[in-house]
Amino acid sequence: MTEEATDTAEPVRTADLIELEGVEKVFDVRRRTGLVRREKTRVRAVDGISFTVPRGEMVGYIGPNGAGKSTTIKMLTGILTPSGGRLRVAGIDPSRERTRLARRIGVVFGQRTTLWWDLPLIDSYRLVHRMYRIPDARYRQNLERCVELLDLGALLDVPVRQLSLGQRMRGDIAAALLHDPEVLYLDEPTIGLDVVSKAKVREFLRDLNTERATTVLLTTHDLTDIEQLCKRVMVIDHGRLVYDGTLAGLHEVAPGERTLVVDLDRRLPPIEVAGARPVRVEGPRQWLAFPASASAAPIVAALAADYPLVDLSVREPDIESVIAKMYAERPTAP
């Protein structure tokens, strides 16, 4: 018999699906200072963060371990209550209406599964079907689509405990999408996946965003995920938002070094040319680093004039090195 969802309220059609204004989260932590005595200190995990995410946008939310990323996600899902500020997701206060919000969001935590450990994968999906009261037709349609695009067909009858980490991650992503969430929070969605599986997951997420305008907040240490999926990136450090803008703008905020990969017709000593420095030599191939803000043209012209040049290419600084440079240049929080 077809079941109908009990939450019949229409999704909120606001321009900004996620809204944070001066959001803070403070924890009281007790630390042992002697054999018996414990001292209470206050740890500010999130410190006055403000941002909005429009409907249908895919945003990378990145930062070092302990920066406040997971705390932010937990407040957005209603697991934690903010210590201060204002927070809304789809027009709902997550901490006050967590059950109602659950129908509007999907969550994938890379290190924690939402699947039932001893049950076959398909049984976990059937439980999600009943738990969210997904209409039968929509459940079958979403399940078939996820199984096909995430290559889960051969895994449906396998107990979750027997799945590899990469297989489980794909299973978790499907489970988070069966009820058509408006917002999807992804924490390390490609962890443990091989190159082919990563490409499938990224393509699936791009199609999901394009076809259904699903809003995605992506937290990951694999910055290739950010580069291939997100036009906008937010960087958090010590609980504060230190950057919110485009990937190109991130390079401008913390410019790194570009690299010239030079192929010569024979092995030579390290190249010496104004404006660049040698960083590596392997046979006839050499790598030269130069400031990202500088033009490569004069360096290339000097190489062509003074060296037996066969080929060359310019590599942009990767995001990871740019972010590491940003962290290194910021003063340590008191």
C-alpha positions in Angstrom: 0.0 0.0 0.0 1.4 3.4 -0.9 2.2 5.6 2.1 2.0 9.3 2.2 4.3 11.6 4.1 2.9 13.2 7.2 4.8 16.4 6.7 2.8 18.0 3.9 4.2 21.5 4.3 5.6 22.9 1.1 9.3 23.6 1.0 10.3 27.1 1.8 11.1 28.9 -1.4 13.5 31.5 -0.1 16.5 32.8 -2.1 18.9 31.7 0.6 18.3 28.2 1.8 20.9 28.3 4.5 21.3 31.4 6.6 23.8 32.0 9.5 24.2 35.3 11.3 26.8 35.7 14.0 26.5 32.1 15.0 28.7 31.0 17.9 29.2 27.7 19.7 31.0 27.6 23.1 31.9 24.4 24.9 32.7 24.1 28.6 35.7 21.8 28.9 37.0 20.4 32.2 40.8 19.8 32.2 42.6 18.0 35.0 45.2 20.4 36.7 46.2 18.1 39.5 45.5 14.7 41.0 42.0 15.7 42.0 41.3 19.3 40.9 39.6 19.9 37.5 39.6 23.4 35.9 36.7 24.4 33.7 37.7 26.4 30.5 35.5 27.7 27.7 36.4 26.7 24.2 34.9 28.7 21.3 34.6 26.2 18.5 32.6 28.6 16.2 33.2 32.3 16.6 30.6 34.6 15.0 30.2 33.0 11.6 27.9 34.6 9.1 27.1 33.4 5.6 24.2 32.5 3.3 23.9 29.7 0.7 21.3 30.2 -2.1 19.1 27.4 -3.3 20.9 25.1 -5.7 24.5 26.2 -4.9 27.3 23.7 -4.3 29.8 25.2 -1.7 33.1 23.8 -0.4 33.5 24.3 3.3 37.1 23.6 4.2 39.6 24.1 7.0 42.1 22.2 9.1 41.2 19.6 11.8 39.6 21.4 14.7 38.7 24.5 12.7 35.0 24.2 13.5 33.7 22.5 10.3 31.9 19.6 12.0 30.5 21.8 14.7 29.0 24.0 12.1 27.4 21.0 10.3 26.0 19.7 13.6 24.4 23.0 14.3 23.0 23.1 10.7 21.4 19.7 11.3 20.1 20.4 14.8 22.4 18.0 16.6 23.9 21.0 18.4 22.3 24.2 19.6 24.2 27.4 18.9 25.4 29.4 21.9 24.5 32.6 20.1 23.5 34.1 16.8 20.7 33.2 14.3 20.6 30.1 12.1 17.9 29.0 9.6 17.8 26.1 7.1 14.9 26.1 4.6 13.3 28.7 7.0 13.5 26.3 9.9 15.4 26.7 13.2 17.3 23.3 13.3 17.6 23.0 17.0 13.9 23.8 17.7 12.4 21.7 14.8 14.9 19.0 14.2 12.4 16.4 13.2 10.7 18.6 10.7 14.0 19.7 9.3 15.1 16.0 8.9 12.7 15.6 6.0 14.4 18.5 4.2 18.1 17.5 4.6 20.4 14.6 3.8 23.7 14.0 5.7 26.7 11.8 4.9 29.5 11.6 7.5 32.5 9.9 6.0 33.6 8.2 9.2 30.1 7.2 10.5 27.5 5.3 8.6 23.7 5.7 8.8 23.2 2.2 7.4 22.3 -0.8 9.6 25.5 -2.8 10.1 24.3 -6.4 10.1 21.5 -6.0 7.5 21.9 -6.2 3.7 22.1 -2.8 2.0 18.7 -3.1 0.5 17.1 -3.6 3.9 18.7 -0.3 5.1 17.0 1.4 2.1 13.6 -0.2 3.0 13.9 1.1 6.5 14.7 4.6 5.2 11.6 4.2 3.0 9.4 3.6 6.0 11.1 5.9 8.3 10.7 8.9 6.0 7.4 7.7 4.7 8.5 8.2 1.1 5.7 7.6 -1.4 6.3 4.1 -3.0 6.7 5.4 -6.6 9.2 8.1 -5.6 11.2 5.6 -3.5 11.5 3.1 -6.4 12.4 5.9 -8.8 15.1 7.3 -6.5 16.4 3.9 -5.6 16.8 2.8 -9.2 18.6 6.0 -10.1 21.0 5.8 -7.2 21.7 2.1 -7.8 22.5 2.7 -11.4 24.6 5.9 -11.1 26.5 4.8 -8.0 27.0 1.2 -9.2 25.3 -0.5 -6.3 23.4 -3.3 -8.1 25.8 -6.1 -7.0 25.9 -4.8 -3.4 22.2 -4.6 -2.5 22.1 -8.1 -0.8 25.5 -7.7 0.9 25.5 -7.0 4.7 26.8 -3.5 5.3 29.6 -4.9 7.6 31.0 -6.7 4.6 31.3 -3.7 2.4 34.5 -1.9 1.8 34.8 1.7 3.0 34.3 3.0 -0.6 31.3 0.8 -1.2 29.8 1.9 2.1 30.3 5.5 1.2 28.4 5.1 -2.0 25.7 3.3 0.0 25.4 6.1 2.5 25.1 8.7 -0.3 22.2 6.8 -1.8 20.5 6.5 1.6 20.8 10.2 2.2 19.0 11.0 -1.1 16.1 8.6 -1.1 13.7 11.2 0.4 14.6 14.0 -2.0 16.3 16.4 0.4 16.6 20.0 -0.5 20.0 20.3 1.3 22.7 17.7 1.3 25.6 17.9 3.8 28.6 15.9 2.7 31.6 15.2 5.1 34.4 13.5 3.2 32.1 11.8 0.6 35.0 10.3 -1.5 37.0 9.0 1.4 38.3 5.4 0.6 37.2 5.5 -3.0 39.4 4.6 -5.9 39.9 7.0 -8.8 37.1 5.5 -10.9 34.6 5.5 -8.0 35.5 9.1 -7.1 34.8 10.2 -10.6 31.4 8.4 -10.5 30.4 10.1 -7.2 31.5 13.5 -8.5 29.5 13.1 -11.7 26.5 11.9 -9.7 26.6 14.9 -7.4 27.0 17.3 -10.4 23.9 15.7 -12.1 22.0 15.8 -8.8 22.7 19.5 -8.4 21.9 20.3 -12.1 18.7 18.3 -12.4 17.1 18.8 -8.9 18.8 22.0 -7.7 19.9 20.2 -4.6 21.9 22.6 -2.3 25.2 21.0 -1.3 27.6 21.9 1.5 30.8 19.9 1.0 33.5 19.3 3.6 36.5 17.4 2.4 40.3 17.1 2.6 40.4 16.0 -1.0 40.6 19.4 -2.6 40.1 17.8 -6.1 36.4 17.4 -4.9 36.2 21.2 -4.4 37.9 22.0 -7.7 35.6 19.8 -9.7 32.3 20.4 -7.9 32.3 23.9 -6.3 32.5 27.4 -7.8 32.4 28.9 -4.3 34.6 27.9 -1.3 34.5 29.0 2.3 37.6 28.6 4.5 37.2 28.3 8.3 40.1 28.6 10.8 39.9 28.7 14.6 36.1 29.0 14.4 36.2 32.0 12.1 35.3 32.4 8.5 38.6 33.7 6.9 37.6 33.4 3.2 34.3 33.2 1.3 34.5 33.5 -2.5 35.6 31.9 -5.7 38.4 29.4 -6.2 40.2 32.0 -8.4 39.9 34.6 -5.6 41.3 32.2 -3.1 44.5 32.0 -5.2 44.6 35.8 -5.1 44.2 36.0 -1.3 47.1 33.7 -0.6 49.1 33.5 -3.8 51.4 30.6 -4.1 53.9 29.6 -6.7 53.3 28.4 -10.3 55.5 25.7 -11.7 57.2 25.5 -15.1 57.8 22.0 -16.3 60.6 22.2 -18.8 61.7 19.4 -21.2 65.2 19.8 -22.7 66.8 17.8 -25.4 69.4 16.5 -23.0 70.2 16.4 -19.3 71.8 19.7 -18.1 72.6 21.3 -14.7 69.7 23.1 -12.9 68.4 25.9 -15.1 69.3 29.4 -14.0 66.9 32.1 -15.2 65.8 35.4 -13.8 62.4 35.3 -12.0 62.4 31.5 -11.3 64.2 29.0 -9.1 65.0 25.4 -9.8 63.1 22.9 -7.6 63.7 19.5 -9.2 65.7 17.8 -11.9 65.0 14.4 -13.5 67.0 13.6 -16.5 66.2 16.1 -19.3 63.1 17.4 -17.4 63.3 20.2 -14.9 60.8 22.0 -12.6 61.1 25.7 -12.0 59.0 27.7 -9.4 58.0 31.3 -9.8 55.5 33.6 -8.1 51.9 33.0 -9.1 51.4 36.8 -9.5 54.2 37.0 -12.1 54.0 36.5 -15.8 55.5 33.4 -17.3 56.2 35.1 -20.6 59.7 36.6 -19.8 60.8 33.4 -18.2 59.7 31.3 -21.2 61.4 33.7 -23.6 64.7 33.5 -21.6 64.5 29.7 -21.6 63.9 29.5 -25.4 66.8 31.8 -26.0 69.4 30.1 -23.7 68.4 26.5 -23.5 67.7 23.6 -25.9 64.0 23.6 -25.2 61.8 20.8 -26.4 58.5 21.4 -24.6 57.1 23.1 -21.5 53.9 23.5 -19.5 52.7 25.8 -16.7 51.1 24.3 -13.6 48.9 26.5 -11.4 49.3 26.2 -7.6 47.0 23.6 -6.1 44.4 24.7 -3.6 45.9 22.7 -0.8 49.2 24.6 -1.0 47.3 27.9 -1.2 45.2 27.1 1.9 48.3 26.0 3.8 49.9 29.3 2.9 46.8 31.1 4.2 47.0 29.3 7.5 50.7 29.9 7.9 50.3 33.6 7.4 47.4 34.0 9.8 48.3 34.9 13.5 47.6 32.1 15.9 44.4 32.7 17.8 44.8 33.5 21.5 
